[in-house]
């Protein structure tokens, strides 16, 4: 049992361990003392009576205008953060201990009313994590702390933790590795593979337990060790047989080439090799056949939808539809004028625009719903379709034109449909042709042209998807960031008042093709 001293000084609570008891406190080992100058609690009492202590601290903070909590040792940080988490008076936290801020502390701070934190050091991603909740962090150490786990996996920033798909873990794990892995699992949304260097049952069970606690599924744990121990092999086999389907976590042994040559090939006869060869040939043959067939079907589906759209435009009485759409418009509202797009309203009421990019296959009506998920797996006719459709970010508007209109679609590279030819814009012959640098974007209300000013391929990030800006300076700073990424200098001058169009699609699992163009104003 520890005795914890709480002093009230100026506008602060100071929390530290009271090791030497004065004569007046010698008989308080099992009691708690309150005086005008200081408070003494046992840690056991605080743990057993958190509500009583919390209410008492809250009354004191009101009476003495206390707004700061100063904790001498991080051993007590979680305990006292839970005590003051509902205390609206305490908005600042100072941790005097020269040890790093932990992720568990960050999570607890986030659920409190604290808005300012001063600590010795912390990992960079925690600054971004707390910043999301408008909590300002100050580190007394100029060099921010970065653990081996974070360095090995290049997890220096919050976004890299969020999007990381493959982890490398050096076993055995130390306490810091375990804390970092738990924090990673709470933040990450895309993990698929974990590479470990050895089989260590305790560590593997910790990894599995943490993955399950954070509802991580379809994870492969690749073990890069030449295991020959029958007991370990049996352990892995039993897990894959009995638990992998339920947990959706799988072990996979990755032997070195030298080990395979020295062990497996010795046990394999020629007939088995031939059989495997035939099987591989058949698998490859049918895989290619399926790919070609799937792409042929995709092209046919896309062609049929486009032909039907053309027929609808020809058949529908667009003037009548436009009149109906404009019937209840207010004087300050834009009128619908585009006949082609308006004629599609009866087919899909979520159609909002039409985009065309010269010398690509991108020539589609654009739809928009209240999320960025639905049209990833549904086509223009609202039918389930893995090709999806070209859609606009749900945050955008075309009546009061948004600063950054963002369009998404799948990269159907082999069939060339949707945004399957967007990557062609990164070819020198494309982006140096002035005819290609003008993007046609027609909305229900006006026909617009955008001038290309940036094209690039980038690792997965969302920083180019910003749609709201504080002012023209912030908007121009954002535009210049996009411009500086471009593979080619289009010599386009940008202003803070400009509006832009963004086209985005997947390149690989962890990268994107992106094109930006600025609205031509007719000047």
LINTAVEN-V765360 format. One record per pair of residues at least 12 apart in sequence whose ideal C-beta (glycine too) atoms are under 8 Angstrom apart, sorted by the first residue. I is the first residue (numbers start at 1). J is the second residue. Records with the same first field share a line. If there is no record, write none. Layout:
I = J ; J
//
This chain:
1 = 29 ; 42 ; 43 ; 44
2 = 17 ; 42 ; 43
3 = 17 ; 18 ; 19 ; 21 ; 25 ; 28 ; 29 ; 40 ; 41 ; 42 ; 43
4 = 16 ; 17 ; 18 ; 40 ; 41 ; 42 ; 43 ; 46 ; 76
5 = 17 ; 18 ; 38 ; 39 ; 40
6 = 38 ; 39 ; 40 ; 41 ; 57
7 = 37 ; 38 ; 39
8 = 37 ; 38 ; 60 ; 64 ; 66
11 = 64 ; 65 ; 66 ; 67 ; 68
12 = 66 ; 67 ; 68 ; 69 ; 70 ; 94
13 = 57 ; 60 ; 61 ; 66 ; 68 ; 69 ; 70 ; 90
14 = 70 ; 72
15 = 69 ; 70 ; 71 ; 72 ; 76 ; 80
16 = 71 ; 72 ; 73
17 = 72 ; 73 ; 75 ; 76
18 = 40
25 = 40
28 = 40
29 = 42
30 = 42
32 = 45
41 = 53
43 = 76 ; 79
46 = 79 ; 83
47 = 79
50 = 82 ; 83
53 = 83
54 = 83 ; 84 ; 86 ; 87
57 = 83 ; 84 ; 87
58 = 84 ; 86 ; 87 ; 89
61 = 87 ; 89 ; 90
62 = 89
65 = 89
66 = 89 ; 90
67 = 89 ; 90 ; 91 ; 92
68 = 90 ; 91 ; 92 ; 93 ; 94
69 = 84 ; 90 ; 92 ; 93 ; 94 ; 114
70 = 94 ; 96
71 = 93 ; 94 ; 95 ; 96 ; 97
72 = 96 ; 97
73 = 96 ; 97
74 = 95 ; 97 ; 99 ; 102 ; 105
77 = 95 ; 97 ; 105
78 = 104 ; 105 ; 108
81 = 93 ; 105 ; 108 ; 109 ; 112
82 = 108
84 = 112
85 = 108 ; 111 ; 112 ; 113
86 = 112 ; 113
87 = 112 ; 113
88 = 113
89 = 113
90 = 112 ; 113 ; 114
91 = 113 ; 114 ; 115 ; 116
92 = 114 ; 115 ; 116 ; 117 ; 118
93 = 109 ; 114 ; 116 ; 117 ; 118
94 = 117 ; 118 ; 119
95 = 117 ; 118 ; 119 ; 120
97 = 120
98 = 120
99 = 120
100 = 119 ; 120 ; 121 ; 122 ; 123 ; 145
101 = 117 ; 119 ; 120 ; 121 ; 122 ; 126 ; 137
102 = 179
103 = 126 ; 179 ; 180 ; 182 ; 183 ; 186
104 = 179
106 = 122 ; 126 ; 129 ; 130
107 = 186
109 = 130 ; 135
110 = 129 ; 130 ; 133 ; 135
114 = 135
115 = 134 ; 135 ; 136
116 = 135 ; 136 ; 138
117 = 130 ; 135 ; 136 ; 137 ; 138
118 = 138 ; 140
119 = 137 ; 138 ; 139 ; 140
120 = 139 ; 140 ; 141
121 = 139 ; 140 ; 141 ; 143 ; 144 ; 145
122 = 137 ; 139 ; 144 ; 145
123 = 144 ; 145 ; 146 ; 147 ; 150 ; 180
124 = 144 ; 146 ; 156 ; 157
125 = 150 ; 155 ; 156 ; 157 ; 158 ; 160 ; 161 ; 187
127 = 144
128 = 157 ; 158 ; 159
129 = 158 ; 187
147 = 176 ; 177 ; 180
148 = 170 ; 176 ; 177
149 = 169 ; 170 ; 176 ; 177 ; 180 ; 181
150 = 180
152 = 168 ; 170
153 = 167 ; 168
155 = 180 ; 184
158 = 187
159 = 461 ; 462 ; 463
161 = 183 ; 184 ; 187 ; 188
162 = 187 ; 188 ; 189 ; 190
163 = 188 ; 189 ; 190 ; 460 ; 461 ; 510
164 = 184 ; 188 ; 190 ; 191
165 = 190 ; 191 ; 192 ; 193 ; 509 ; 510
166 = 191 ; 192 ; 193 ; 194 ; 195
167 = 184 ; 191 ; 193 ; 194 ; 195
168 = 194 ; 195
169 = 181 ; 194 ; 195 ; 196 ; 197 ; 203 ; 207
170 = 197
171 = 196 ; 197 ; 198 ; 200 ; 203
172 = 198 ; 200 ; 202 ; 203
173 = 203 ; 206
178 = 206 ; 210
181 = 207 ; 210
182 = 210
185 = 210 ; 211 ; 213 ; 214 ; 216
186 = 214
191 = 216 ; 219
192 = 218 ; 219 ; 220
193 = 219 ; 220 ; 222
194 = 207 ; 219 ; 220 ; 221 ; 222
195 = 222 ; 224
196 = 221 ; 222 ; 223 ; 224 ; 225
197 = 224 ; 225
198 = 223 ; 225
199 = 223 ; 225 ; 227 ; 232 ; 235 ; 236
201 = 232 ; 235
204 = 221
207 = 221
208 = 221 ; 247 ; 249
211 = 247 ; 249
212 = 247 ; 249
216 = 249
217 = 247 ; 248 ; 249
218 = 248
219 = 248 ; 249 ; 250
220 = 250 ; 251 ; 252
221 = 249 ; 250 ; 251 ; 252
222 = 252 ; 254
223 = 236 ; 251 ; 252 ; 253 ; 254
224 = 254 ; 256
225 = 253
226 = 255 ; 256 ; 259
227 = 253
228 = 263
236 = 251 ; 253
239 = 251
291 = 414
295 = 412 ; 414 ; 415
296 = 415
298 = 386 ; 387 ; 412 ; 415 ; 417
299 = 415 ; 416 ; 417
301 = 379 ; 385 ; 387
302 = 387 ; 415 ; 417 ; 418
305 = 379 ; 380 ; 381
309 = 344 ; 347 ; 365 ; 380
312 = 343 ; 344 ; 346 ; 347
313 = 339 ; 340 ; 343 ; 344
316 = 343 ; 344 ; 346
317 = 343
318 = 339 ; 340 ; 342 ; 343
319 = 339
321 = 342 ; 343 ; 345 ; 346
322 = 336 ; 337 ; 339 ; 342
325 = 342 ; 345 ; 444
333 = 399
334 = 399 ; 445 ; 446
335 = 445
336 = 444 ; 445
337 = 444 ; 445 ; 446
338 = 354 ; 442 ; 443 ; 444 ; 445 ; 446 ; 447
340 = 354 ; 442
341 = 353 ; 354 ; 365 ; 442 ; 443 ; 444
342 = 444
344 = 365
347 = 380 ; 381
348 = 365 ; 367 ; 380 ; 381 ; 382
350 = 367 ; 368 ; 369
351 = 365 ; 366 ; 367 ; 380
352 = 366 ; 367 ; 368 ; 392 ; 398 ; 443 ; 444
353 = 365 ; 366 ; 392 ; 398 ; 441 ; 442 ; 443 ; 444
354 = 366 ; 440 ; 441 ; 442
355 = 390 ; 407 ; 439 ; 440 ; 441 ; 442 ; 503
356 = 439 ; 440 ; 441
357 = 422 ; 425 ; 436 ; 439 ; 440 ; 503 ; 515
358 = 435 ; 436 ; 438
359 = 424 ; 430 ; 433 ; 435 ; 436
360 = 421 ; 422 ; 424 ; 425
361 = 416 ; 417 ; 420 ; 421
362 = 390 ; 419 ; 421 ; 422 ; 503
364 = 389 ; 390 ; 409 ; 418
365 = 380 ; 390
366 = 390 ; 391 ; 392 ; 407
367 = 380 ; 389 ; 390 ; 391 ; 392
368 = 391 ; 392 ; 393 ; 394 ; 396
369 = 391 ; 394
370 = 394
371 = 394
372 = 391 ; 393 ; 394 ; 408
374 = 391
375 = 388 ; 389 ; 390 ; 391 ; 408
376 = 388 ; 408 ; 410
387 = 410 ; 412 ; 417 ; 418
388 = 409 ; 410 ; 418
389 = 409 ; 418
390 = 407 ; 408 ; 409 ; 418 ; 419
391 = 407 ; 408 ; 409
392 = 405 ; 406 ; 407 ; 408
393 = 405 ; 406 ; 407 ; 408 ; 465 ; 467
395 = 467 ; 468
396 = 467
398 = 443 ; 444 ; 445
399 = 444 ; 445
401 = 443 ; 448 ; 499 ; 519
402 = 467 ; 499
403 = 467 ; 468 ; 469 ; 475 ; 499 ; 500
404 = 465 ; 466 ; 467 ; 499 ; 500 ; 501 ; 502
405 = 441 ; 499 ; 500 ; 501 ; 502
406 = 465 ; 467 ; 502 ; 504
407 = 501 ; 502 ; 503 ; 504
408 = 504 ; 505
409 = 505
410 = 505 ; 506
411 = 423 ; 505 ; 506 ; 507 ; 513
418 = 505
419 = 503 ; 505 ; 513
422 = 503 ; 505 ; 513 ; 515
423 = 457 ; 505 ; 507 ; 513
425 = 452 ; 455 ; 513 ; 515
426 = 455 ; 456 ; 457 ; 487 ; 513
428 = 488
431 = 452 ; 455 ; 487 ; 488 ; 490
432 = 488
436 = 452
437 = 451 ; 452 ; 490 ; 517
438 = 450 ; 451 ; 452 ; 520
439 = 451 ; 452 ; 501 ; 503 ; 515 ; 517
441 = 501
448 = 519 ; 520
449 = 519 ; 520
450 = 500 ; 501 ; 517 ; 518 ; 519 ; 520
451 = 490 ; 492 ; 517 ; 518 ; 519 ; 520
452 = 490 ; 492 ; 515 ; 516 ; 517
453 = 482 ; 483 ; 486 ; 490 ; 492 ; 494 ; 500 ; 516 ; 517 ; 518
454 = 482 ; 483 ; 485 ; 486 ; 490 ; 514 ; 515 ; 516
455 = 486 ; 487 ; 488 ; 514 ; 515 ; 516
456 = 485 ; 486 ; 487 ; 513 ; 514
457 = 487 ; 507 ; 511 ; 512 ; 513 ; 514
458 = 485 ; 511 ; 512 ; 514
459 = 510 ; 511 ; 512
460 = 510 ; 511 ; 512
461 = 512
463 = 481
464 = 481 ; 482 ; 502 ; 504 ; 514 ; 516
465 = 502 ; 504
466 = 478
471 = 496
472 = 495 ; 496 ; 497
473 = 496
475 = 496 ; 497 ; 498
476 = 494 ; 495 ; 496
479 = 494 ; 496 ; 498 ; 500 ; 518
480 = 494
482 = 500 ; 516
483 = 516
492 = 518
494 = 518
498 = 518 ; 519
499 = 518 ; 519
500 = 516 ; 517 ; 518 ; 519
501 = 516 ; 517 ; 518 ; 519
502 = 514 ; 515 ; 516
503 = 515
//
